[in-house]
Amino acid sequence: MRIQVVLSFLLMALTLQASTPELGKDKLRRLVKLPGIAFQADWTFDPERGFTIGLPHEDLSPQIDNLRKDLKGDVSDAQRYYQLGRLYSESGDYTSAEESWAKAVELYRKTIEQQSDNSEFLLEFGKSLNNIGRREEAESVLRRATRVGSTDWKCWVTLGRFLDAQARSELTESSRNIRKRTASESFKPSYNKVSHSQRCLDEAAGCFEKAVTIAPDEADVYFRRAMHHSLENYVLSEIQRFTGAQQDNSDPLTKCFTQKSLSDLQRSRDLSPKDPKRILGVVLFEMYMAKDGKIKRDDESAWSSLPDKTQLSIRDAMTRLENMAQDPDEHVVAGALEALGILQGPILRDYCCSVSSLQRAVSLDPNRDQAWETLSSMLIKSQNYPELLTVCQDRLKFKDTAHTRMLLAKACEKMKLWTDAEEHTLAAVKDSPNDYGATLSIAALLLRRMQDANVSAEVNGWLGRAESLLNTMPEQQKSRQQVIELALDRTIFFALNDDLQTARKWVNMVKEKDNDNDIAQEIIAAMQY
């Protein structure tokens, strides 16, 4: 009897020992996640351009196509090529932008010979020259434009912006020199460069004052003067740092947010009452000014910790947008609702009201990519995944791109619709074969169901391609999270193939970058078999 009991326990132990690896592997498969989606519902600030809300590069292909169809093949194309360059630049296609501006320069030379007193042509000629790097000639042309069009505020604003950019560039080392310099060396501009930078700022200030005098009721002159004040503080802070007058290592961008700039921005907003972006820009500027230029995007208490005066200003902005949303023009209403949704959600953390406003915005104008982005982001933050799935499906009907496919795949993941997620991810890779996120997503989805050698080889191929894409990505575009996500998938892949030694090397890489990573901890626990 005793022998029979011992044999029974041995049999149970052997059974448990044989089944534990599969239990561990099942857990590893469940730990696989699609890489995070970079929602473009954020904002950035630059002292020359102010706040940019959301999408850095819009889809302007319809406008580009229409403009190219309008090309005549003669000198009248100069303006069209200039506009093409601007559209390509805003789309992120800088090579095509430079080619278009170069063509504009060629045609403007011929045009200016016959219309030398046309200040509009001179402005676009000068800007085109500047955009292809011919700064000295650009400056000469822009100065000529102010003489020809001395009563045109646009001439003075354009020259002022050119001088501001010159002031900034004198303190910014070229990328070629940065690559040559060793890590231990630091860049310090010469005395002549610093002096020239200050002279450019002084002259630029005069240009903006001239523009305000000429056009006191024009919104853009106040916006541009506000940006000059911000850039001036930024550049002077850099000069103080270089000369040793400033001892702290604070970010010079924090010096941009002053009452002087805010007053001009508010004047610009009041002169363009139907421009929701101006309203949002003032809100953000005042928030950053109240916080000395330091706001954490994920700080849930950012709103409540603002001074009463700033909170009142934000409430005033909401009232302006709510009133604008009653306009008879649907395009104006959609823009107001989009701005209101951004104000309610990412800024005030009122996700429910934000979702409502943004849903109304996209129903009126489905081409509002920024509204779609923010809407998806708010639904994820509020964990309303069924509604997220519906929104992503609706958006795909209007725009089928790799990005919209990946958003839908992420929504499918949240709803555990794995087959649909795989279908949309494959479509995204087909549309954009060099998209790192889509490539890693395919690997992750296959990894979830990897149980035989054929699938294992396929997963390894996708992981290798994702790794290659990540390695060739410019450093400024590569995030720590992307590296971690690849390393986690690699860890699980090797663990499922019983190569625990290599798996541990990959998971240790994750811990080096994020020691408290929860998924890494769970993977380590699952590998203990």
JOURFEN-V374572 format. One record per helix or strand. SS is the DSSP state (H for helix, E for strand). FROM is the first residue (numbers start at 1). TO is the last residue. If there is no record, write none. Layout:
BEGIN
ss:SS from:FROM to:TO
ss:SS from:FROM to:TO
END
This chain:
BEGIN
ss:H from:2 to:30
ss:E from:43 to:46
ss:E from:50 to:53
ss:H from:61 to:69
ss:H from:77 to:91
ss:H from:94 to:114
ss:H from:119 to:131
ss:H from:135 to:148
ss:H from:153 to:169
ss:H from:175 to:180
ss:H from:191 to:214
ss:H from:219 to:243
ss:H from:252 to:256
ss:H from:259 to:271
ss:H from:276 to:290
ss:H from:308 to:324
ss:H from:330 to:347
ss:H from:351 to:364
ss:H from:369 to:381
ss:H from:385 to:398
ss:H from:402 to:414
ss:H from:418 to:431
ss:H from:436 to:448
ss:H from:453 to:471
ss:H from:475 to:477
ss:H from:480 to:496
ss:H from:500 to:513
ss:H from:518 to:526
END
